[in-house]
Amino acid sequence: MTGNFYTITQLAEELGVTPRAVRFYEDKGLLSPGRAGATRIYTVRDRARLILILRGKRLGFTLQEIKEYLDLYDLDRTQKEQLQRLLTGVRERKQRLEEQREALDTTLSELHAIELQASEALAQFERSKAS
């Protein structure tokens, strides 16, 4: 970092992503770095946006959802609408994850029961074969 600016390599290394990933988010309109000739110049604001993008992806939000959320910051400096949208998105994501957890728990229970039945049947087969 030089002052309050980052090169693409510095930004990528600091946040543990590849420069290609940073360019991808730029192509999707999530980042808009300045330029010094052909060199991309990222600001502290770009860094903060990238942190939010990576966090949003880690939490399972789509790039479109992340972009809408980030764009609201520029439109509403009070951040009220942004916070309302965030809260709605978080609640919806939590609900989807809870539903997935229930489905996963059901599947695991069924697999456990099948495993137990198969193990018992195999053990019975082995006992009858040994007698």
Summary of the structure (lengths in Angstrom):
residues: 131
radius of gyration: 24.5
end to end distance: 76.0
largest distance: 84.3
contacts: 318
relative contact order: 0.07
helix: 73%
strand: 8%
